[in-house]
Amino acid sequence: MRYKNASHVLPDELLKEVQKYVAGEALYIPGLEEKRKWGEGSGARTYYKERNARIKEEYQQGSSFEQLEERYGLSQERLKHIVYKKE
């Protein structure tokens, strides 16, 4: 990422307004692209969605919370949250 001098890029009126808030500091201004949700870039969002679906399915097929706790390494409270969550 390259830094640009704000006085070379922004109109004087806007520069003076920005200086009221962050004079002398570096300021990051994100682009206009849409912000991605957590885990979309790394695949974590998909992984946990699929894992939670498996947990729900196994519970509905008769697995106990104790069995799921051992299999997935999650607390029973967390498992209950996953199983009973409405989507």
ABEGO torsion letter per residue (X at the ends): XBBBBAAAABBAAAAAAAAAAABGBBBBBBBABBBBBBGAAAGAAAAAAAAAAAAAAAAAAGBBAAAAAAAAGBBAAAAAAAAABBX
